[in-house]
Amino acid sequence: MSDTSHADHLRRHALRATRQRVAVLKALERYPHSDAASLADVVRRDFVTISHQAVYDVLAALVEVRLVRRMDLAGAAALYEIHDGQDHGHAVCRICGSVYDIDIDAGAVGHPAPGFIVEAVDVVYRGTCLTCTSAAPGSNPRPGNRIQSATTKEH
C-alpha cells in the first residue's frame, strides 16, 4: 500500500493522516504480529524524530478505531496487526515466538450467554511450529526479535 493509500485509509476511519500514523501503518504492513517496541525501532529507521511514546500513542489511536488489532498473549508483550475486518485466529510457537494467522469459523467456536453482544472472537493455538519441530535434536531455537523472525500472514 502506498503512503497515499495509507492516508486515505486513516481518513476513512476519521483520523488525520499524520506522518507518524502512516509510518506505523507501513511498519505493520511489513511486519504483522509485532510488539510496539519493535515497531518503534522500524519506524525510527525511516522517521528518526518519532519517540517510542508517540508510537504507543499512534497504536492506541489505531486500535481505538479498529484499524489495528491488538493481541494480548499471556506472558508476552502485546502484538499488533492491521485489522482487515476478518476475524481470524492465531497459532503461536512456544519456542521461537512466531505467530501465524489461521482461518476460523467464529460461529463454530461457541456461543456466549443469551443477550451477550460479541465484539470480537480471539482464538489462539499454542504449540510448536514446523521449523522448531524439525530442528535437530539438541539444538535450542531461541525466540528472536519478532521483526527479524519469519512470521507469515496466511489467509
N, C-alpha and C positions, 0 to 999 in steps of 0.2 A: 504494500500500500504506500502511496506517495505522501509527502507532507501535506499536500492539499487534501487528499482523501482523509487523512487523519484529522485535519482541521474541520472538514465537513462533518465527519463522524462526531466530533466533540460538540459542534454546534447543534446537531440533531438531538443531542442529549442535553441541550440547554446549558452548555458550558462554553466559556470563552476558550478560544483556541490559542492558548499561550504556547510559547516555545518550549517551556518545561513540560507541559502536558503532552505535546506532540512528541517530544524526545522520549518520555516514559512509554507512550504507546508504541513507538518504534522499537524500543528495547524489549517490551513484552512480546511484540510480534516475532522478534528474532529469538527470544529466549523465554518461551512459556514455562510456567511452573517454577519461577524464580522467586527468591526472597527479596525483600526490599533493599537490603544492604548490597546484594549482588547487582540488582538493577541500578542502584545508585552508582556503583562502580562503572557499569557500562555507560550510563547516561553521562557521567563525568568525562569519559573519553572524548565525547563529541561536544559536550556542553559544560565546559570546565567550571563555570561560575555557579552551578547549582549545588546547593548544600544537601546533605543527607536528609535533613529535616524537610526540605522542600519536596524531595522525592516521596517521603512518607505522606506529606500533605496532599500531593497530587494523587497518590494511590488511594487515599481516603476519599477524595472527591470523586474519583472514577468508580470506586466501589459503591459509593452512595447512590449514584445514578445508574448502577448496574451495567456500566460499560466494561468494568473489570470485575472478575470474580476472585474473591479471597478464599483460600483453602487453609483451614486450621487443622493441621495434622498433629496429633499428640506427640510431644517430645521434639518438635522441630519448629523453626520459625515459620510464620505464615507464608504461604506461597501465593503467587498471583498469576492470572492468565486473562487474556482478553475474553470477555463473555460474548459468545457468538449467538446467544439466545437459546441454544440447545442444551438441555440438561444432559450431562454425561458423568460417568464415574471416573475413578482414578485407580490405577494399580501402582503401589509404591514398593520399591525394592528396599527391604530392610538392610541390605548390605551396602549397596552403592548409593542409595538415595534417589535413583532415577524415578521419575513419575511419568506414567503413560496414561493418555486418555483412553477410556473404554466406553463403548455404547451401552446404554442401559435402557430398560423399559421401566420408566418411573411407575407405571401402573402395576407392574409385577412385583415391585419392591415391597408393597404393603400399603395399607390404608390407615390413616390416623383415626382418632375418635370422631364420631359424627359432629359436624359443625366446625371442625378444625380446618382452617384455611392454609393450604400448603403454599409456601412461597418458593421453596427450592427443595430439591432432593439431593442429598450428598451421599454417595456410595464410595467407600474406599476399601479396596482389597490390599492387604499387606502380605508380602511374601518375598520370593526371590526371583529376580529376572533371569532370563535365559543366559545372559553373559556371565552373571555371577554363579549360576548353577553349573555352567560349563567350565568355570575356572579350574585350573589344575589343582589337585589335592595338595594341601599345604600352603597354597597361595592365600593371601589375605587381602582381597579387594577392599579398599577404603573409600568412604564417601569423599567425593571431591567437591570442588566448587561447582555448584549447580549450573552456573553459566558455562563452565567448560565441559560439563558432562554431556553425554549423548542422549538427552531427553528427547522424546519424539512426541508428535501430536498425530494421533491416528483417529480419524473419523471416517 
